[in-house]
């Protein structure tokens, strides 16, 4: 049957035609009902992808019910709206009833307690070693490697030449290495080069 005047054909009649094998009736019914199903699902769920899934599932159910459809008992649109509503409610319940056990534990990007303790031990050891250095070497090392100033800036702060800064930082690093040498394993550096 050609559906040139399909606008005049009821949803009920189109469903009956589809049940009898008329593919043009199926296309026409889809063009009528799918947008309604989507709009309702979108209003209930608020997520386009979920609404599309629900509308598709609802239309699949229309096609499955077609051979058993009893004309005159209910309007096709009323039945479809009920199906869409139930599918949406099922989805909403599923989201709400997800067990906490089913949700993965979030990954904590912060260091573990053991890493914190190791880091604190290293900082304490460095601080103690810095205190053991001569004052000018300590000042040059702190400004260069902790405050990350450039050598010319350090020279201005300490009122010395850039060469003197380089000498102080070099001697200070050697002295720190000697002070911390016996503590490498305790500080977690046992696999590092000397």
TABEL-V757023 format. One record per helix or strand of 3 or more residues. SS is the DSSP state (H for helix, E for strand). FROM is the first residue (numbers start at 1). TO is the last residue. Records with the same first field share a line. If there is no record, write none. Layout:
BEGIN
SS=FROM-TO + FROM-TO
END
This chain:
BEGIN
H=6-8 + 11-19 + 23-45 + 48-68 + 76-96 + 100-102 + 113-132 + 135-146 + 151-158 + 162-183
END
